[in-house]
Amino acid sequence: MTSQIAISPQMAGNTKSTMREESARYALMRRIAPALRHHMAGTLQPIGMISAILDRRLQAAEPDLNVLRENSKSISTLSRSAASACMNLITWVAPKENGVIPLHAGVEECVGMLATDLAFRGFSVTNSISTADISMPLTTLRTVFTAALIALTDTSRAPATVLLACEPAGDQTRIRITVTPEPNAALPEEARQYRALGLDDVQALADAENIALRYKETWVEMLFTSVQKDELIA
């Protein structure tokens, strides 16, 4: 006789919630993967350029050793910089624990990650978040804020303006993303390499990160709890 294990409604609900969260995280990673690849390639490109110049100079009848020495130093410096940049990009996939970042810097990083894609799809970003004395959990900001920015632009007509703003909300900080299409805007063609992100994906990620979320078709509001400034990552 085959025994059956009874699953309580609470366990079933928790399993479903976890699956929604994991699905949303995977979709988010797939959407930012091209941007990660683009940024990594960008950090390595100068090394290739200097190497090509160095190779041509080595073929000269009488190479200038001082110039070659400087070129060699440049390659070493660029290699260290590229390694550091790539290690930081990898933390989008394998986050550091308890990392925090100033709010304005975190938002600029998230927007910078998506800048090329947003511009290509007809979205211009106006970032009015300049607060320097508020720090946020890095992974939470990268996850919920980035997902919200992608989800809103996925469903919006373009060209459009994306406005980023923040304001105090008691002991928390409210971040708002608003998308305003231009009068001649139209739904863009499906050019993405993976499925669109939905606001239900953002909700699943916000629930997992304990972020209060409110949204409509053209805006999203998120309530973030700041962390101590002395915990900032290097």
Residue pairs with C-beta under 8 A, 6 or more apart in sequence:
17 204
17 207
20 200
20 204
21 204
21 205
21 207
21 208
23 201
23 204
24 147
24 197
24 201
24 202
24 204
24 205
25 143
25 205
27 194
27 195
27 197
27 201
28 143
28 146
28 147
28 150
28 197
28 201
28 205
29 92
29 93
30 193
30 194
30 195
31 150
31 192
31 194
31 197
32 92
32 113
32 114
32 146
32 150
34 117
34 193
35 113
35 114
35 116
35 117
36 89
36 92
36 93
36 113
38 116
39 85
39 89
39 113
40 85
40 86
40 89
43 81
43 82
43 85
43 86
44 82
46 78
46 82
47 75
47 78
47 79
47 82
50 71
50 74
50 75
50 78
51 75
53 71
54 68
54 71
54 72
54 75
57 63
57 64
57 67
57 68
57 71
58 68
91 99
91 138
92 113
92 142
95 138
95 139
95 142
96 138
96 139
96 233
98 137
98 231
99 137
99 138
99 139
99 233
100 135
100 136
100 137
100 138
100 227
100 228
100 231
100 232
100 233
101 109
101 135
101 136
101 138
101 141
101 232
101 233
102 131
102 132
102 133
102 134
102 135
102 136
102 232
103 129
103 131
103 132
103 134
103 135
103 136
103 141
103 166
103 173
103 175
103 224
103 226
104 129
104 130
104 131
104 132
106 136
106 138
106 141
106 142
106 145
107 127
107 129
107 141
107 145
107 164
107 175
108 127
109 142
110 141
110 142
110 145
110 146
110 149
111 118
111 125
111 127
111 149
111 164
113 146
114 146
114 149
114 150
115 125
118 124
118 125
118 149
118 153
118 162
121 153
121 158
121 188
121 191
122 158
122 159
122 160
122 185
122 188
123 153
123 156
123 158
123 159
123 160
123 161
123 162
123 179
124 159
124 160
124 161
124 162
125 161
125 162
125 164
126 161
126 162
126 163
126 164
127 164
128 163
128 164
128 165
128 166
129 164
129 165
129 166
129 175
131 166
131 173
133 229
134 173
134 226
135 226
135 227
135 228
135 229
135 231
135 232
136 173
136 224
136 226
136 227
137 209
137 224
137 227
138 233
139 209
140 209
140 211
140 224
141 224
143 205
143 209
144 202
144 205
144 206
144 209
144 211
144 213
144 222
145 175
145 177
145 222
147 197
147 201
147 202
147 205
148 177
148 199
148 202
148 213
148 215
148 220
148 222
149 162
149 177
150 197
151 196
151 197
151 198
151 199
151 201
151 202
151 220
152 162
152 177
152 179
152 199
152 218
152 219
152 220
153 160
153 162
153 179
154 192
154 196
154 197
154 198
155 196
155 198
155 199
155 217
156 179
156 181
156 185
156 218
157 181
157 185
157 186
157 187
157 188
158 181
158 185
158 186
158 187
158 188
159 181
159 182
159 184
159 185
160 179
160 180
160 181
160 182
160 185
161 179
161 180
161 182
162 177
162 178
162 179
163 176
163 177
163 178
163 179
163 180
164 175
164 176
164 177
165 175
165 176
165 178
166 173
166 174
166 175
166 176
167 173
167 174
167 176
168 174
169 223
171 225
171 226
172 223
172 224
172 225
172 226
173 223
173 224
173 225
173 226
174 221
174 222
174 223
174 224
175 221
175 222
175 224
176 219
176 220
176 221
176 222
177 219
177 220
178 218
178 219
179 218
179 219
180 218
199 215
199 220
202 213
202 215
202 220
203 213
203 215
205 211
206 212
206 213
206 222
211 222
211 223
211 224
212 222
212 223
213 220
213 221
213 222
213 223
214 220
214 221
215 221
